[in-house]
Amino acid sequence: MSDSPQNDAEMIRRKRLAKLQGSQRDRPALPTERSPTPSASPQATASARSQPVSPPSSISVPTANPFSAIAGSSAASPKINIIPATNKTATPTASKSQASTKLVEFPEWEDATLSKVFQFTLKSADSDNLIYLEDVATEIEESGSVPRLSMETLDRALLARLTEIPIESPFDYLLSCWHQLDNSRRTIRGTDPDKTNKNSALTEARRLCSGYAVLAVSMPEMFNSEISVDLVSLLLEKADSPKAVPLEFLASMIQRSVDDETIEDFIAPVLQNLSVRLRGLTMADNYQPYFRAIQALVVHKPVATVLASMPTFLPPDVTAVTIELSTVLGPFFRISPVDAKVANTYFTNAKERPVSQLNAAVTGLRTELATVQDGLAFVVDKIVRASPESRERMLQYFAKVMNLNHKRRALQIVPGTVSTDAFMLNVTAVLNKLCEPFVDATFSKIDKIDPLCFKKSDRIDIKEEVKLDADQHTFDEYVAERLEGTPNFISEVFYLNVASHHYGLGGAMHNVGQLSNDIKDLERHLQQLETEQPNWINSPQAALLNNTLTRVREQLSNAQAFQYALNASLQDRQSMSKSFVFLMTMATWLVRLVDPEHRHPQQQVVLPITAPVPDTFKNLPEYFVENVTGFVIYFSRSYPQLMFELTHVELVTFAVTFLRTSSYIKNPYLKAKIIEVLFYGTLSQPAFKNGFLGDTLNSLPIATEHLFHLLMSFYIEIEQTGASSQFYDKFNIRYYISQIVKCIWENPVYRDKLEQESKVDVDFFVRFVALLLNDVTYLLDESLSKLADIHRLQSELSENSASALSQQERTEREQNLSASERQATSYMSLANETVSILKLFTKAVPAAFVTPEIVDRLAAMLDYNLDALVGPKCTGLKVKDPKKYHFNPRELLSDIADVYLNLSTESAFVLAVARDGRSYRREIFVRASSILGKYAFKSSQDIDALTKFADTVEQTKMANEQGEEELGEIPDEFLDPLMYTLMEDPVILPSSNISIDRATIKSHLLSDSTDPFNRVPLKLEDVIPNTELKKQIEEFRRSKRSSKPILATTGVDTDGDVPMAD
């Protein structure tokens, strides 16, 4: 490099001259003509006119202009052949005369027009009004040509004007000339016989203007100008501004620089300057000109190629934070409503402003956002289409954004370590745009998505991501077997957009929740300060606390404003609809991936899938599934209107497929999220009783065929998750399942499925029922226990009792009361739903609930809770405002009574209730019937049926007691070691070698798969029948009992039916 910019410029100039002179030597010599030049402004024109006719210095111009290749020489333009115009109706003599006149007319017009536009001439006679370029004119005369301006002479004349006669701003002068040439072109009549020649001359002149304008921008010192051209400022001018650079002029400049192979030197500084100036602007500022400017530039492929090749397009040391500012595209992707300045501009004091005003602001910002995202998509599209190299650079850019922002999905995000929501949401929107060509309603291009992408490319870093069904070692082995070739563009964009929805959109949705928590904390802090203000208003700390109060109010206002701005972006219907459509394409692709035939959706996947998990699926990151569940759950909560506007066949197919093929996804909580999606989709909404998924669940064949089974299956599966919180997690998930069941229960197809399940796989169904009973038992027990605690604590804190408590005791009781209230509310809600499901199922398939493994537990649970609700201790459940805890004792009593009635004709159930010596008492049934009748919770027919059931149970109980007396004392070895009842079918446990009744161990294994005596893992098929002991027990029975069957003397006949008296 030389010591000064001037020397550098001179070196470049000499290099260009050498090249251009060589190209001129190959061009045939043309007649030389010359003409004068106009100044760029009236002041410049006046200065030029005051000069003497002869230029102040000798101008030496080579016959072949070395700048012609830069400015667009006539050699590169079409030659103008001046053909005499002829009049076919005239005589030959007249035609010859007219043709001769025509030869003179066009050159004169050309000379006069160019002289007027450029304000210089090659004729001394015109020097009074124009600058006379004497040296150029002399050279043309010496070559034997007439000195006048033409396409052949304009180039060298213009060069002389620019280099030898000072002009304040050569660029402004050339732009002014270009405008005048454009105006001259508009004045040419359509009937002018020389229209073609004139247009060609003016076009060539305009090309020369734009060509020299490139030099005026990139090397102003060549024209002895001290004023550098701020092309960026000119590009930022409005289109109707006199200073604006016309797009055609800009296009011509770009083409000239391409021809000269100087496009990078010319346009890269412009692009960089444009980006740097935008860094400090937001959506609240005048950012629009920058988008118009960059769009006007990248529409030219060479510019888009240069942009992608710039060092600042993707610096090697870029971080998640600096990528928004130090890259040339970063400042453009930052423009968004999600900005503190924008938020405070549009939503300051949001809580105090009219809703209509806030809605108007949101609508305006969303319109702005759509324009921004469309502009960004336009720029990216032009870069992608410019060249293979620029497309690769664009893909690298997006991949870098993803790889730098893994921490956006961390539980705790450290400020200043990740990109902003504004930037990431815009990136997601642009990737959605790129995916639109292959995201169609028929999934016609879904087969173009390469499932082996991660074996061919490591562009997206997923090494640290949790996989669907693969550990780290499995994944490392999978990607170690690299495949040749590279993924196609569709696959590249697809995988990038999947990642963007995880780190970008998913991260933003996570941040909304965090922001809401922060706002609640600030509101509590503010309330505390305002409540305590009277206590410190006159204290020495008053000034400090007042400042704190002001600061908290300001922080709260800013946070609320930012929340509005973030929601304005996140809840934009147009943008989020595009994300949903993409995610449904991804969900459909996942189903296709696990479909053994790989033909879905063109051919519906067949369930259940029994094939092993494909490697291509098991090694995918979990966020492929999380993207779908997270999106639906978030918008179901915050913007349910959006979900009702979309179709959901793909969503339901996705959910049913992966819940029915549960083993394909390792993480139980990820599968639970799919259940949660179905739950939110079936929540009743105004005008939509069954939610936005109800109609699809009730009509889609894949759902009606498999939904009920998969709900029962997952109810069982979620019993053990491996997490420390699994005991409590399962209740929330089962609550979701109960709501889904209630939504679909009205469909007779699903009720038939329940009966079918109870018959096809009895063990499976019994396992489900056992867990259902476990839940009902636990939840009701905890609910009623917490209500009793609330009753006690409310009594202790009442006015009459509280006076005897110290402040510390009162505080402790208040804290305990608050904790009990939270727990009671949660448990009671879950208990109500579980009892409701039990009521539905026992009515539909009563026989399935009286198997030996579960009937005794069911009877004992019902009896216990009936006694708790109406027995002697029921007054302990009386609390203030029971609705607060979702506790309606009469309604709960009615539901329990329904279960009794549903099973009242089952002899096994009658016997089980009669055998319950802990809680069953006939008077409890009498009291329950009285309450239900008094408050009209049951019809008279139901009350009668419940009374008759109690009578039958009482008769059976008396008969059983008589039978036990007849048996007398039973040997210990005949008693079940857990239930202490006479065994019916004794079996030996292989590890503990203890004999136990088969029904007892079967019931135990439904909820605990270990030997109850030593905790060794145990399966039912491992137990050994104790045939010898069974024979001894049968012999004991025969020897002790009379020949008369017990059932014949009770309310149960020998056929096992319970006679119900009229």
Disulfide bonds with the S-S distance in Angstrom:
none
